[in-house]
Amino acid sequence: MSDLDHLRDQLARIDRELLELVARRLDVSATIGERKRAARTPTRNYGQEKVVIERARAAACELGFSPRLAEDLVLSLIRSSLAVQERGSVAAAARGGGKRALVIGGSGKMGNWFVRFLSSQGFEVETADPDGGDHAEGSETPLDHDLIVVATPMAAANGILERLAEIGPPGLVFDIGSLKSPLRSGLAALARAGVRVTSVHPMFGPDTELLSGEHVIFVDVGCPEATEEAEALFASTMATRVRMDLESHDRVIAFVLGLSHALNIAFFTALAGSGETAPRLADVSSTTFEVQLDVARKLAGENPHMYFEIQSLNEYGDIALRELVKAAERVRETVDAGDESAFVALMSAGRDYLESRGAPE
């Protein structure tokens, strides 16, 4: 065995030891989560996280390696620990104990997330595929579930909601659509039929494990008790719960999703049409370019049909797109005119706006 192979074997053993320590740390974190639940203290403690990070940075300095590396490692460990504790809290709450849930569209990515989430709460979860003759499409199987989640593409969701209104299921019903105005008639029909209906928008993707820092929007469509019941499903998580009305939701989403999606689609479309190859650009890539490229790459790998729905079905979508076009034109005109003061003003205005995030209204 060469010296290089011997050193690689040493690294492999060290990596294994590190992973075994991570496993031990997660076991301890789970026990801490149990103690927190027993004491009814919050899962997340920012003060304690700061102590852990500062301790790691100090240890890195003593051991002779980068404090930033230590901080990044510890932050990953903290997130993993919080995810373990959050799952424990959700399971301990057992809100679905003895109850049945149906996820229409449960084979989709977000539908499957809800299958896992509800199962962890103790629900007995069934799934249905709208393309396969599911319950909402005419099956004689009674819809007597305690909870029905409509997790289909928006193009199909409104029809399913309208069909459910005709059936009148006794349990809680909500959709998880990214837009609400395309579902307006179905949601209204359910409310008129006396069904306990609300509308939910999880502002995260299907790979999300830790809900701390994530947002879930609840849109009341005329049945406040249904909205409260849906919110209660997330009470044992660390998600931020936000209530909005239907019209405000879609207007805000036009910018939060529609604008950000369109910006990245325009970015990689411009690159693709530039005549420059991706490898050549990678050879001279900058930090800002790499960050933007990483976001654009992730978006380009998503479901284009869902992204088209978000752009085309939002009644307020054109407002955001027009603002994007107008902003791009202002930048071009400023540069073409050689107007440095106007360019500085654009950046100053942007900085002021972005720094206002989180400031009290």
Secondary structure, 3 states (H helix, E strand, C coil): CCHHHHHHHHHHHHHHHHHHHHHHHHHHHHHHHHHHHHHCCCCCCHHHHHHHHHHHHHHHHHHCCCHHHHHHHHHHHHHHHHHHHHHHHHHHHCCCCCCEEEEECCCCHHHHHHHHHHHHCCCEEEEECHHHCCHHHCCCCCCCCCEEEECCCHHHHHHHHHHHHHHCCCCEEEECCCCCHHHHHHHHHHHHCCCCEEEEEECCCCCCCCCCCCEEEEECCCCHHHHHHHHHCCCCCCCEEEEECHHHHHHHHHHHHHHHHHHHHHHHHHHHCCCCCHHHHHHCCCHHHHHHHHHHHHHHCCCHHHHHHHHHCCCCHHHHHHHHHHHHHHHHHHHHCCCHHHHHHHHHHHHHHHHCCCCCC
